[in-house]
């Protein structure tokens, strides 16, 4: 099930959507549902790296190798975990 989401921002905004199947996120971070709708600060180093990594992948040819696709997926999931606090020091302290 999905719910409507209202997103607001400043006069100029850049939005990026990263679509990851819920099952993959739950497997990596069992408490990820606690992070839904979480506001991540623009100064987040993990978010910055996630954005740059996604831009890198988008700027090249589509990945064909199953091993590289798995690696890229795992890296994106790891960065989502770090950006949301579902992984790393914040998660360990929770």
MILUM-754327 format. One record per residue (C-alpha): residue number from 0; residue in three letters; y, x, z. Coordinates in steps of 0.1 Angstrom, whole numbers, plus 5000, padded with zeros to 4 digits. Each point is the difference from the previous one (the first is absolute). Last residue first. Layout:
num NUM, residu ALA, north Y, east X, up Z
...
END
This chain:
num 93, residu UNK, north 5030, east 5201, up 5188
num 92, residu UNK, north 5004, east 5038, up 5006
num 91, residu UNK, north 4974, east 5009, up 4973
num 90, residu UNK, north 5016, east 4976, up 4975
num 89, residu UNK, north 5034, east 5015, up 5005
num 88, residu UNK, north 4986, east 5036, up 4997
num 87, residu UNK, north 4983, east 4993, up 4966
num 86, residu UNK, north 4988, east 4969, up 4984
num 85, residu UNK, north 5010, east 4963, up 5003
num 84, residu UNK, north 5036, east 5012, up 5005
num 83, residu UNK, north 5011, east 4981, up 4969
num 82, residu UNK, north 5011, east 5031, up 4980
num 81, residu UNK, north 4970, east 5020, up 5012
num 80, residu UNK, north 4975, east 4973, up 4991
num 79, residu UNK, north 5017, east 4994, up 4966
num 78, residu UNK, north 4998, east 5037, up 4994
num 77, residu UNK, north 4963, east 5001, up 5007
num 76, residu UNK, north 4994, east 4969, up 4977
num 75, residu UNK, north 5019, east 5018, up 4972
num 74, residu UNK, north 4980, east 5032, up 5005
num 73, residu UNK, north 4967, east 4981, up 5000
num 72, residu UNK, north 5010, east 4982, up 4968
num 71, residu UNK, north 5010, east 5032, up 4983
num 70, residu UNK, north 4967, east 5017, up 5010
num 69, residu UNK, north 4979, east 4970, up 4989
num 68, residu UNK, north 5018, east 4999, up 4966
num 67, residu UNK, north 4995, east 5038, up 4997
num 66, residu UNK, north 4963, east 4997, up 5006
num 65, residu UNK, north 4996, east 4971, up 4976
num 64, residu UNK, north 5017, east 5021, up 4973
num 63, residu UNK, north 5022, east 4980, up 4976
num 62, residu UNK, north 5034, east 5002, up 5017
num 61, residu UNK, north 5027, east 4982, up 4980
num 60, residu UNK, north 5023, east 5024, up 4982
num 59, residu UNK, north 5029, east 5014, up 5020
num 58, residu UNK, north 5033, east 4986, up 5014
num 57, residu UNK, north 4983, east 4972, up 5021
num 56, residu UNK, north 4979, east 5025, up 5020
num 55, residu UNK, north 5030, east 5022, up 5008
num 54, residu UNK, north 5021, east 4969, up 5009
num 53, residu UNK, north 4973, east 4989, up 5024
num 52, residu UNK, north 5000, east 5034, up 5017
num 51, residu UNK, north 5038, east 5000, up 5003
num 50, residu UNK, north 5000, east 4965, up 5016
num 49, residu UNK, north 4972, east 5009, up 5024
num 48, residu UNK, north 5017, east 5033, up 5009
num 47, residu UNK, north 5032, east 4981, up 5008
num 46, residu UNK, north 4981, east 4974, up 5020
num 45, residu UNK, north 4983, east 5028, up 5020
num 44, residu UNK, north 5034, east 5017, up 5007
num 43, residu UNK, north 5014, east 4967, up 5012
num 42, residu UNK, north 5039, east 5002, up 4997
num 41, residu UNK, north 5001, east 4966, up 4982
num 40, residu UNK, north 4986, east 4984, up 5031
num 39, residu UNK, north 4968, east 4980, up 4997
num 38, residu UNK, north 5003, east 4963, up 5009
num 37, residu UNK, north 4966, east 4986, up 5008
num 36, residu UNK, north 4991, east 4968, up 4982
num 35, residu UNK, north 4963, east 5004, up 5007
num 34, residu UNK, north 4994, east 5029, up 5025
num 33, residu UNK, north 4978, east 4981, up 5024
num 32, residu UNK, north 4977, east 4992, up 4970
num 31, residu UNK, north 4993, east 5037, up 4997
num 30, residu UNK, north 4980, east 5000, up 5033
num 29, residu UNK, north 4967, east 5010, up 4984
num 28, residu UNK, north 5017, east 5029, up 4981
num 27, residu UNK, north 4979, east 5017, up 4973
num 26, residu UNK, north 4975, east 4971, up 4995
num 25, residu UNK, north 5028, east 4975, up 5005
num 24, residu UNK, north 5021, east 5017, up 4973
num 23, residu UNK, north 4972, east 5000, up 4975
num 22, residu UNK, north 4991, east 4964, up 5008
num 21, residu UNK, north 5036, east 4989, up 4995
num 20, residu UNK, north 5000, east 5012, up 4964
num 19, residu UNK, north 5029, east 5023, up 4994
num 18, residu UNK, north 5031, east 4989, up 4980
num 17, residu UNK, north 5029, east 5024, up 5003
num 16, residu UNK, north 5033, east 4982, up 4993
num 15, residu UNK, north 5031, east 5020, up 4996
num 14, residu UNK, north 5035, east 4986, up 5005
num 13, residu UNK, north 5033, east 5018, up 4995
num 12, residu UNK, north 5030, east 4985, up 5015
num 11, residu UNK, north 5038, east 4998, up 4994
num 10, residu UNK, north 5023, east 4977, up 5018
num 9, residu UNK, north 4979, east 5002, up 5031
num 8, residu UNK, north 4966, east 4985, up 5008
num 7, residu UNK, north 4981, east 4967, up 5004
num 6, residu UNK, north 4964, east 4991, up 4994
num 5, residu UNK, north 4988, east 4965, up 5007
num 4, residu UNK, north 4962, east 4997, up 5000
num 3, residu UNK, north 4980, east 4969, up 4991
num 2, residu UNK, north 4966, east 5000, up 5016
num 1, residu UNK, north 4966, east 5009, up 4985
num 0, residu UNK, north 4965, east 4988, up 5006
END
